[in-house]
Amino acid sequence: MKSLYHEQLRRRMKQYHRDHQWRLGDQGLMIPHAYPDKFALSWWDDVGFILNKRRVMVWWVHPRMTYHDAIESMAFSEAGEAPSGSFLDNAEKKWKRVGRSRKKVSSWVTQPATDSHRDYYDKVNDLISHKESEGIDLVVRPAMKIQTLWWCTGIELCTPLDVRSKEEVIALARLAKQLIKGETTLESLFLEYQYGRKEWLQEAALRMVDRETRQSKDTKQ
């Protein structure tokens, strides 16, 4: 028996797509990111496409991204509660004139971080660095979660793919289409795959290479 709620969502998705057309690129895909540099490791990406006159949005992460997120979460948990207040407290507004008599906020000037805030985040960063060097007891396996939203069908996808270029994001979209249409399954593609401490530590040198590449790019900008 069909759910009235989900039928209404599907109608809203189709209506939204009719009223707000996507500017689709290669192979009918919405590719929001550019790939000027090719890194050794991939972490996350997004891609969208149209299926049955409705939008599908894929939010993809590599298992190493889930693993790293867990490292950061554990570090914050072990660091304890953050000091009260925020660097945004008492921020000064900078105004920009609009027309003859109106003005709007163009930027904010924040106050320097307090010693307690600096100490707290130094502690968090130290914990993250230690856990990154040692690894944590966590095993990540491929996973998929499909959500019916008012504007699209959302797919949260965790798979061990390389997504570092337009060609590879096209392959990601192809896989997502096959999964959502039931043409294949994660179990059949990645039956015995798992990502844990061993895989994380094996990639340490590659993470360092990518970090140096990003730092060199930031220095040139």
C-alpha positions in Angstrom: 0.0 0.0 0.0 1.4 3.4 -1.0 2.1 6.0 1.6 0.2 9.2 1.1 3.0 11.1 2.7 5.6 9.7 0.3 3.4 10.2 -2.7 3.0 13.9 -1.7 6.8 14.1 -1.4 7.3 12.6 -4.9 4.8 15.1 -6.4 6.6 18.0 -4.7 10.0 16.7 -6.0 8.6 16.7 -9.6 7.1 20.1 -9.2 10.3 21.5 -7.7 12.3 20.1 -10.6 9.9 21.7 -13.2 10.1 25.1 -11.5 13.8 25.1 -10.8 15.7 23.4 -13.6 19.2 22.1 -13.0 22.0 23.2 -15.3 23.3 19.7 -16.1 26.7 19.1 -17.6 28.5 16.1 -18.9 26.3 13.0 -19.3 23.3 14.8 -17.7 25.0 15.2 -14.3 25.1 18.1 -11.8 28.8 18.2 -10.9 29.3 21.0 -8.3 33.0 20.7 -7.9 36.1 21.3 -10.0 39.2 19.1 -10.0 42.2 21.3 -10.8 44.5 19.0 -8.8 44.6 15.3 -8.5 45.4 14.0 -5.0 46.5 10.6 -4.0 43.4 10.0 -1.7 39.8 10.9 -2.1 37.5 11.7 0.8 34.1 13.0 -0.1 32.1 14.4 -3.1 28.6 15.2 -4.4 26.9 14.5 -7.7 23.3 14.9 -8.9 21.2 13.5 -11.7 17.6 13.1 -12.9 15.8 9.8 -12.6 12.1 9.4 -13.4 11.7 13.2 -13.6 13.0 13.6 -10.1 16.3 14.8 -8.8 18.7 12.4 -7.1 21.5 13.9 -5.0 24.4 11.6 -4.0 26.4 12.6 -0.9 29.4 10.3 -1.1 32.2 9.6 1.4 35.1 7.2 1.4 35.3 4.9 4.4 38.5 6.8 5.4 36.4 10.0 5.8 34.1 8.2 8.2 37.1 6.9 10.0 38.7 10.4 10.3 35.3 11.9 11.4 35.3 9.3 14.2 38.8 10.4 15.2 37.8 14.0 15.5 34.6 13.1 17.4 36.6 11.0 19.9 39.1 13.8 20.4 36.4 16.4 21.2 34.8 14.0 23.5 38.0 13.3 25.4 38.9 17.0 25.5 35.8 17.7 27.6 33.3 20.5 27.4 34.5 23.6 25.5 34.9 26.9 27.3 31.7 29.0 27.4 31.4 31.8 24.9 32.5 32.1 21.3 34.9 34.2 19.2 31.8 35.5 17.5 30.6 37.1 20.8 30.8 40.9 20.7 32.0 40.8 17.1 32.0 44.2 15.5 29.8 44.9 12.4 31.3 46.5 9.4 28.8 48.4 7.3 28.6 49.1 3.6 26.6 51.9 2.1 23.8 50.8 -0.3 22.3 53.6 -2.2 22.0 57.1 -0.7 20.5 56.4 2.6 20.7 52.6 3.3 23.5 50.4 4.5 24.1 46.7 5.1 26.5 44.6 7.0 29.5 43.7 4.8 31.6 41.8 7.3 32.3 41.1 11.0 35.5 41.7 13.0 35.8 39.1 15.6 37.6 39.4 19.0 40.8 37.5 19.6 40.4 34.0 21.0 40.7 33.8 24.8 43.5 31.8 26.4 41.0 29.2 27.6 39.7 28.7 24.0 43.2 28.5 22.6 44.2 25.9 25.3 41.1 23.9 24.6 41.6 23.7 20.8 45.3 23.0 21.3 44.3 20.1 23.4 41.8 18.9 20.8 44.4 19.2 18.0 47.0 17.3 20.0 44.5 14.5 20.6 43.6 14.4 16.9 47.3 14.2 15.9 47.9 11.4 18.4 44.9 9.4 17.2 45.9 10.0 13.6 49.3 8.6 14.2 48.2 5.6 16.2 44.8 4.9 14.7 41.6 3.9 16.6 39.6 0.7 17.1 37.0 1.2 14.4 35.9 -0.8 11.4 34.0 1.0 8.6 32.1 -1.0 6.0 30.3 0.2 2.8 26.9 1.6 3.5 24.0 3.4 1.8 21.1 5.3 3.2 18.3 6.6 0.9 16.1 9.5 2.0 13.0 10.9 0.4 13.2 14.7 0.7 10.9 17.4 -0.5 13.3 18.5 -3.3 15.1 15.3 -4.2 15.9 11.7 -3.4 19.0 11.8 -1.2 21.6 9.0 -1.2 24.2 8.9 1.6 26.8 6.6 0.1 30.0 5.2 1.7 32.1 3.2 -0.7 35.8 2.6 -1.3 36.0 4.4 -4.6 38.5 6.9 -6.0 36.7 10.1 -6.8 39.4 12.7 -7.7 38.4 13.8 -11.2 35.3 14.4 -13.4 35.7 11.0 -15.0 35.7 9.4 -11.6 32.7 11.4 -10.4 30.8 10.2 -13.5 31.6 6.6 -12.5 30.3 7.4 -9.0 27.0 8.6 -10.5 26.8 5.5 -12.6 27.2 3.3 -9.5 24.6 5.3 -7.6 22.1 4.8 -10.4 22.7 1.1 -10.5 22.2 0.8 -6.7 19.0 2.9 -6.6 17.5 0.9 -9.5 18.4 -2.4 -7.9 20.8 -3.5 -10.6 23.5 -4.2 -8.1 24.1 -4.2 -4.4 26.9 -3.1 -2.0 27.1 -6.6 -0.7 27.9 -8.0 -4.2 30.4 -5.3 -5.0 32.2 -5.0 -1.7 31.4 -8.2 0.1 34.5 -8.5 2.3 35.7 -4.9 2.3 36.4 -3.1 5.6 38.4 -0.1 6.5 40.1 0.1 9.9 43.3 0.8 11.8 45.5 -1.2 9.3 44.2 0.6 6.3 44.4 4.0 8.0 48.1 3.5 9.0 49.0 2.2 5.6 47.8 5.4 4.0 49.8 7.7 6.3 52.5 8.6 3.7 49.8 9.4 1.1 48.0 11.7 3.5 51.2 13.5 4.1 51.8 13.9 0.4 48.3 15.3 -0.1 48.8 17.6 2.9 52.0 19.0 1.4 50.3 19.5 -1.9 47.5 21.5 -0.3 49.9 23.6 1.7 51.9 24.4 -1.4 48.8 25.4 -3.3 47.7 27.6 -0.4 51.1 29.3 -0.3 50.9 30.2 -4.1 47.4 31.7 -3.8 
